[in-house]
Amino acid sequence: MSDSYSAARISKGFEDLLSILRKEDENVSARIRANTAAREAAIERVRREYAAYGIRPPSDIALSMTARKECMIGIIYVQPEENAA
């Protein structure tokens, strides 16, 4: 009788653990989706800010023009013709 009780407790423990892991997985997935959406929105905002100046951002992880100004980081832009020379 004690064997079946132990097996039932073990089974219940695994069910509880799986339930917790499923909830954590949902939370992780939601965080990943939220982070991805936030990153894509930030990249798009940076592209728009650079486009307002008529230039392309140097990379997808470039600081926005606003952030560069706030950090007092200069903006160096070379015309494509000058860059080719």
Beta strands, then each sheet from edge to edge (+ up, - down):
end
